[in-house]
Amino acid sequence: MRRMFTAVFVLLCSLAMVAQSAPPKPPATAGEVLERQFRGMEREFVPAAEAMPADKYDFAPTDGEFKGVRTFAQQVKHVAAVNYMIAAALLGEKPPLDLQGENGPDSIKSKDQIVKFLKDSCAYTHKALATVNDKNLIEQIDGPFGGKSSRMSLASMATSHSFDHYGQMVEYLRMNGIIPPASRQQ
């Protein structure tokens, strides 16, 4: 009896492990594809923003052709502000706070405030991406930077724009002796 109990227990544990290691279900809609892309970007971008020490948040390279580039803090704030702008356009509303342009509010200064601003912008973007579906994907809406854009174009811009700045942030981290979290061995 004990062997049978052990065999059943091992079988159940094996089934649970197989269920946990099964590949994720493929996305059913275009909106889900866009959401997964943004979530993947967020999993790399937010930890990179958190990895830079607070005393280095004002870092910007100076050697070479870097005159006038954004600091690390300005990179993060810019991405967060643009996330809000894109999400608001997708939702057909004004951003939930006064962004003061695409560089974000001047009142947001400390690392903690900037990371919160970023995380809040991601949550708002997820809300907006949830409204994109197969029926409205190519619908033309007012874009945040003037003119009309399709919902798909704006939704994909949230991810691509963020990754543009992520690449710059990775360089800033490495210039400060920090291995970006996504590049660390697991």
N, C-alpha and C positions, 0 to 999 in steps of 0.2 A: 504494500500500500504506500509505503514511504517513497519508493522508487517511482511509482505512478504520480504521486503528488509533485515530486521533484521534476519529473519529465514535463508535466503540465505547466509547472511554474516556469521552467526554462523556455518552453514553447511560447507562453504568454509574454515573457520578457523579450524574446526574439521578435515576436510580432510587433511589440511596442517600439522596438528599436528600428525595425524596417519602416514602420509608419512614420517615425520621426525623421528618417533619412530619405524619405521619398521626395523626389523633386517637387517644387511648388507647382501648383496647378497653373497651366498657361493662362494668360489674360484672355478674358472673353470679349472685351471691347477695346476700341482704340483709346478710350478714356483710361482704362486700366493700364494700358501700355504706357501712356504718358505719366500716369501716377507712379508706376514702378520706376520709370526713368528718373523722375524727380526724387523719389525716396532713395534711390541709389546714390544720386548726387549728394543728398542730405547726409547720408551715412559717411561720406568722406569729408564734406565741407565743414560740418559742425565740429567734428573732432579736430580738424586742422585749426579752426578758429579758437578752440579751447586749448590747443597745445602751445600756442605762443604765450610766454609769460607776460603778465600785465605790464611789467616795466619795459617790454620790447614792443608793445602795441603801436608805438609811434615810429617804429623802424621803417625806413625806406632806403633802398640802396643808393649809394652816392658815387661809387667807382664806376666809370664808364658812362654810357649814355642814359642816365636815369634822371636827368633834370626834370622836375615837375611831376614825377610819378606819385601815385597815391601811397600813403603809408599802409601798413598792415591793417590798422584800425579802419582806415578809409576804404580799403578793399572790402572788408566785411560789411561795413555800413552801406556801401554802395549796392552790394548784392542784395542785402536785406531790403533796401528802399525800392530797388527795381522789382524784387519779388512782390512787394506790396502793390506796386503800380500795375504789374501784369495781372496779378490776381484780381485787383479791383476792376480792371477792364473786363476780365472774363466774367465777373459777377455783375457787371453793369452798374457799379456803384463807385462812390468815392472811397479812397483808402480810409481805414478806420482811425487814422491819426494824421496830423499835419506833417508830411514828410519833408517839407521845405526843399523839394527837388530830389534829384536822383542820388544825392549823397547823404540823405537822411538828416534828421533833426540835429541841430548844433548842440542841443541839451544832452544828447546821448554821447558820453565821453569815456567812461571807465570800461575796462574789459568786461566786467559783469553786465553792465548796461548794454553793451554792444552785442554780447553773446545772447542775451535775452531778446534783444531786438531782432537778431537773426532767427532765433528759434520761433519767435512769434510770427515772423514773416513766413517761415516755412509752414507753420500750422495754417495760416491764412491762405497760403498757396494750395495746400492740400484741399482745403474747403472749396477753393475755386476749381481745381482740377476735377473734383467730384461732379461738377456740373457739365463737363465736357463728355459728350456721348457720340455714338455713331451717327445720330440724326443731325446734330448741330456742329459737327467737326469742321465743316468748310464754310459755315455761316460767317459772313463778314461783319465784324463789330468794330467800334471805335477803338483804335489802339492807344496806348498810353503816351506814345511819342508823336501823335498826329497821324492822320490818315486812317485807312481801314486795314484790318488784318483778319485772317481766319482764326477761329478759336484754336485750331491745331497749331498754327504758326506761333501764336502767343504762348500756348501751353508748352511747346517744345523750346521756345526761347527761354523760359524760366530755367530749364535744365542747361541748355547750351551756354547761356550767358554766365550762369554760376560757375560752370566748369572752366570758362575762360579765366575767370578771376582766381579760381582754385589753383590753376597752374602757376599763376603769379605768386600766390600765397605759399605754395610749396617751395618755390625758390627763396622767398623771404625766410621761411622756417629753416631751410638748409643753410642759408647764409649766417644764421644764428646758431648753428650747430644742433639743430633739432630735426630728427627724422620724422617726417609726417606720419601720423598714426596709420594711414592706409598703406604705408611702405614698410612698416615694422613687421618683423616675422611673427607669425601667429603662434 
